């Protein structure tokens, strides 16, 4: 719940998103990092998003495109 309280009994619970592997180790590692957000207060998400963004940017930079 947004205010940090538990939902009433019987209320639907959000399920963690399943990560579908892409086959690229760098991208997969970045996506798995998002799972660290499960149960973490929203105000603590920013550093994780920044880390994932940097990992993905580094992966794109490392691609050898013609």
VOPAGU-2260 file (C-alpha; in pm, 1 decimal, decimal comma):
REM VOPAGU-2260
SITE   aa  ch    i         X         Y         Z
SITE  UNK   A    0       0,0       0,0       0,0
SITE  UNK   A    1     126,1     354,2     -69,3
SITE  UNK   A    2     120,0     452,5     297,1
SITE  UNK   A    3     320,9     146,6     402,3
SITE  UNK   A    4      28,3     -38,0     561,3
SITE  UNK   A    5     -68,7    -389,3     461,0
SITE  UNK   A    6    -378,9    -429,4     243,8
SITE  UNK   A    7    -691,9    -574,9     406,6
SITE  UNK   A    8    -725,6    -954,1     407,6
SITE  UNK   A    9    -845,2   -1085,4      74,8
SITE  UNK   A   10    -720,2    -782,8    -117,3
SITE  UNK   A   11    -530,5    -872,9    -435,1
SITE  UNK   A   12    -155,8    -857,5    -394,9
SITE  UNK   A   13      66,0    -736,1    -677,0
SITE  UNK   A   14     284,9   -1016,4    -802,0
SITE  UNK   A   15     648,5    -957,9    -887,0
SITE  UNK   A   16     706,1    -919,9   -1257,4
SITE  UNK   A   17     866,4   -1217,7   -1419,8
SITE  UNK   A   18    1191,6   -1142,0   -1593,1
SITE  UNK   A   19    1216,8   -1305,0   -1932,6
SITE  UNK   A   20    1580,9   -1363,8   -2021,3
SITE  UNK   A   21    1693,2   -1180,7   -2333,7
SITE  UNK   A   22    1999,1   -1395,0   -2393,0
SITE  UNK   A   23    2233,1   -1097,8   -2349,8
SITE  UNK   A   24    2414,0   -1124,5   -2014,6
SITE  UNK   A   25    2446,1    -747,6   -1962,4
SITE  UNK   A   26    2079,5    -679,8   -2030,0
SITE  UNK   A   27    1967,0    -977,4   -1823,7
SITE  UNK   A   28    2177,5    -862,2   -1528,0
SITE  UNK   A   29    2023,6    -514,8   -1548,7
SITE  UNK   A   30    1670,0    -656,3   -1559,9
SITE  UNK   A   31    1735,0    -885,7   -1263,9
SITE  UNK   A   32    1849,7    -578,5   -1071,8
SITE  UNK   A   33    1493,4    -446,4   -1098,3
SITE  UNK   A   34    1377,5    -736,5    -885,4
SITE  UNK   A   35    1560,0    -572,6    -595,4
SITE  UNK   A   36    1273,2    -321,8    -585,7
SITE  UNK   A   37    1019,5    -577,7    -464,1
SITE  UNK   A   38     908,6    -464,9    -120,3
SITE  UNK   A   39    1136,1    -159,2    -116,2
SITE  UNK   A   40     977,8     180,2     -38,7
SITE  UNK   A   41     926,2     393,9    -349,4
SITE  UNK   A   42    1164,3     664,3    -231,6
SITE  UNK   A   43    1446,5     407,2    -245,4
SITE  UNK   A   44    1380,7     312,4    -611,0
SITE  UNK   A   45    1578,9     597,5    -769,0
SITE  UNK   A   46    1928,7     456,1    -706,9
SITE  UNK   A   47    1822,2     120,0    -850,6
SITE  UNK   A   48    1671,0     282,6   -1160,5
SITE  UNK   A   49    1986,8     488,6   -1206,2
SITE  UNK   A   50    2200,3     174,5   -1178,1
SITE  UNK   A   51    1985,9     -14,2   -1430,1
SITE  UNK   A   52    1992,3     283,3   -1667,3
SITE  UNK   A   53    2371,2     301,0   -1646,3
SITE  UNK   A   54    2407,8     -74,2   -1702,6
SITE  UNK   A   55    2185,8     -60,6   -2011,4
SITE  UNK   A   56    2361,8     250,8   -2143,7
SITE  UNK   A   57    2699,9      79,1   -2098,8
SITE  UNK   A   58    2569,8    -228,0   -2280,4
SITE  UNK   A   59    2451,9     -15,9   -2574,3
SITE  UNK   A   60    2781,5     172,1   -2583,9
SITE  UNK   A   61    2973,6    -156,2   -2595,8
SITE  UNK   A   62    2783,7    -282,7   -2900,8
SITE  UNK   A   63    2991,6    -290,7   -3213,7
SITE  UNK   A   64    2752,3    -143,2   -3467,0
SITE  UNK   A   65    2852,1     -88,6   -3831,0
